[in-house]
Amino acid sequence: IRDHADEVEELGIRRAKRLVNQADVVLFMVDGAAAVTDEDHRLFSSIAHKTVIVVINKVDLLAGEPFPGSTGFADTLPQVRISAKLNSGVDELKRQLFNMVSGGAVQWEEEACAPNMRHRHSLKKARAACDRVMQGLDMDLTNDLLAIDLQECLDHLSDIVGETTTEDILDVIFEQFCLGK
């Protein structure tokens, strides 16, 4: 995200800013091989109200040297040093991100994730559809074929968040679950 961009890039920047405002956690990446710039500080000030993890990238270029300077804005925030090129530090980033969103819980309670049988059933079907998407990606299937399973996954997740009608839910309950008299 920068100040001076062409028209197409500006559309992407506006979209990125909108998504940042919707995000629960923001990964703020800085170039570890360069000093923090005024532009970095301006961008950070626009997200300072969010929960942030500072990601210092390109640590492979430092050759054991320290980061060229304190980020200044991030000394009290969680920081992770990575090399996207060498894929180092990424596991630590994942660990910190997971700890941040899970509150440090080692394992979530199953009931907290799927509070009822209908949600659990929808999550299982959504996961199966996701697995099919991943298999399709591995097999280099075309986008239209991948979209079928991806849409199925989204449909099952929509059942949980309430984007389906009550009639749809009742149909599923009567169709797939045994109801006693």
Phi, psi and omega in degrees: 000124180216171185283316186253113182215158177285177188300316181293316179295325178298323176298317178296322179295316178298319179296317179299318179296320178297317180292324176300318180294334179272344187287148174276327179225137179245130172266113182258107186261132175239156180282112182289344181266003181224158177290152177293135184260169174298324178297320176300316181296318179297315180296317180298319181299334179283346179241005185301337180281351182268167170282125190231140165245124178275124180251117178262109185264168177068030179293344176294337180276352182279342179047050177084351179284153177288163175305135187303355178171154177299146178290342179074304182277350190236014185297334180260359181265158174300135178233140177230132178260126183226166165232105179297325181296316182264358181060033178259144181084351183293322178297321177296320177298315178299319181297314180295320179296315179298314180300323181292316183277339181260359183069021179083002180295132180292319180214133178284149174292136182300321182293329180290328181280318180230091189291345178214171185298322181295317178296317180300316180298316179295320178296320178297317179293322178296319179295318179299319179294320177298318178300320178294324176297314180298318177296319178297322176297317178298329182268005180057041176292158180290159183300323181294325177288322178295325183297330180298310180289325178296318178295322178298317177301312180298323179297317180293322177291326177297327177301324184283318186273001173091021178273005176250163183276163178300322180297320178300317181294316179298321177302315180295316181299311182289331182282321193246348182241143179280123180248126179281161180260000000 
